[in-house]
Every structure is written in structure tokens, then in C-alpha cells.
């Protein structure tokens, strides 16, 4: 399953993404999060990624593709670049 995000992943949008991902992961063995058009990610967005990563580590794999430089920097600062597969 590939999910393409656009705009901001923050406290306003993260709960909706979290609910959508949780509702869609049954039977999914590979989750790809395409961040090409994602401008910003907050701690709320990082929590969604952590939750999805935890689920996918039990049933398959997850990767984040095409993050911009500011999102990569947030991943580096928070240590998420060590937890997630980022391409």
C-alpha cells in the first residue's frame, strides 16, 4: 500500500491519517509513505509514523520515500532516521 501525503502532517491532520492507516493495514505487507509533497511534520505526525512502524514491523515492512530536506532534518534531530527506512 502506498500513501502519498501533501501539505502538513501536524496535530490537525495526524489523527485523520492515523485512523485511515489503522483502518487500512489489515493484510498489508508493505507500506510506502510518499512524502514528496509533504512540507512539514510535527511531533503528532511522528507519533503516527511510530505507530504505523510498530504495526508494520509485525506484519511486513514500511518505508518513507522522497522526504524534503526539512523533513529529513526533523528525522535526523529526533532520531527517526535511525528507526525508519528512509529513501
N, C-alpha and C positions, 0 to 999 in steps of 0.2 A: 504494500500500500504506500502510495506517495501522497504527502500532504504539502502543498505549496502555500506558504504564508506571505502576507503582504501587509505593509504598514508597521504597526506597533504591536508587540506582544507584551502587555502590561496588565495591571490589576483590573482593568476594564475588560480586556479581551481574553485573558488567560482562562477564566472559569469556563467560558464557552468552548475554547479549544480543548481543555481538559475533559469536559463532558463528551465532546464529539469523538475524541481519541478513545476514551474508555468504552464508548458505545460501539466502536468500530474494530477493536483489536481482536475480537474472538476469531481464532483460526488464522490470523495474520502471522507469517513467519519472518517477514522483513518490512520494517517501517523506515521510510526515507522522508526526512523533513527537508524540503527545499526552501532555503532562506534567501534566495536570490533577491527577492523584493521586500525582505524584512528590514526595516530601518532601525529598529530598536527592540531590545529585550530587557525586561526588568526582572527583579527577583521573583515576582509572581510567575513570569514566563519560565524562568529557570526551574521553578518547582514543578511545572507541568512537564518539562523535559526530563527531570529526575524521575517523576512518577512513570512516565512512558518508558524510560530506560529500564527501570526496575521490572516492569511488566514484560518488556521485550527480552530482557536477559533470561527470562524463564521459558520463553516460547520461540525465540528466534534472535533476530538482530535489529539494531537501529542505527541509523547514521544521519548526520546533518550535512547537507551539501550546499555549497555556494554561499556561505555567510559573508557579509561585507566586513570591512576592516574593523568597524566599531563593535560589531557583534563578536568577531574573533577576539578583540581586546577584552571584552567582558568575559568571554570564556577563559581567557588566559588569567585574568585577575582573580576570578572566582575558583579556578582550578577545574572548571568543567571541560577544558581542553584535554585534561588527563583522564576524565571519566568517559566522555563521549567520543565516538568516532566522528571526526570532522574532516570533510574533504572539500 
